Amino acid sequence: MNEPTRPPPQAKIKPSRMNLLLWLIPLAAALLCVWYACRDILFAGPIITIYFERVDGLQPENTLLQYRGEKIGEVETLNLTADQQRVAVTAKLDRFAAGLARQGAVFWIVRPEFKPGAVSGLGTLVSGNYINVQPGNGARTNSFTGAEKEPIEPIQALEIVLLTPKLGSMQPRSPIFYRDIQVGEVVTCRLSDDARQVVIHARVAEEYAPLVRLNSKFWNAGGINFHIGLFSGATISAESAQTLISGGIAFATPPDFQPAVTNGAEFILNEKPGDDWAKWSPAIPLQSVPEASISKTSVPNLGAKP
């Protein structure tokens, strides 16, 4: 008697959870790509071009743009201009920094700099050169001409002009002192139109502006003064340790002071102070002077009264 044939066994396929996890990996990768694409489109800032005469130390996709020490963008490309006179630096700003791309903004390269009386940019020895910016308030733009040096920040101040036969050790940012207190600084130095003298544009902080009168006397406070007297012997003096290297200017106002000056007033920058200038001690009311703005030098003015 024949036995009934049995159907062959059927394989039972059960879905594995591991297979589902394996599919999640490419799905997550695709979502990540979509996220990066959306971020670049939705959150990217403007592309700007800055033209510099030299860009040594800058590297594409490595050099940062900074403002107040915060990263605001990154250099993307470096290319010579068509006339090969400048380098076009293309940079992408972060979206939150888009407001900095305005006319009047000044970009400059921060490099380590060693010069008499000043050392700056030491942090770039570790982090590399970077581009800094001083904001403008004009219309939006994407093209800028880079500055070769850090600009002097504008402040409320009295602007004066000093005339001298030679520059000496003076330079931008050289200090201006009144009774050993720094009250201002040199802004620019240039030759006069006829090249017969040096024109120094300087500024005195607004709170100290009343000290400058029509009959105030200015003199070069840099270097060392050497004097030999018949009875006093040889004397050596200096206005301050800082001015020995970087140069500086000092001024005094007589007790019978004349009216205060306005912007653009011109003075002669004397080579040395007069014998009695250090003795002048007029009472001139000042505006409220913030404590943090007072800068005292390490060497007192010889002969000045307290």
Salt bridges, closest charged atoms under 4 A:
ASP40 OD1 - ARG39 NH2 3.87
ASP56 OD2 - ARG54 NH2 3.00
ASP56 OD1 - ARG111 NH2 3.48
GLU76 OE2 - LYS92 NZ 3.71
ASP94 OD2 - LYS71 NZ 3.44
GLU185 OE2 - ARG203 NH2 2.57
ASP193 OD1 - ARG190 NH1 3.87
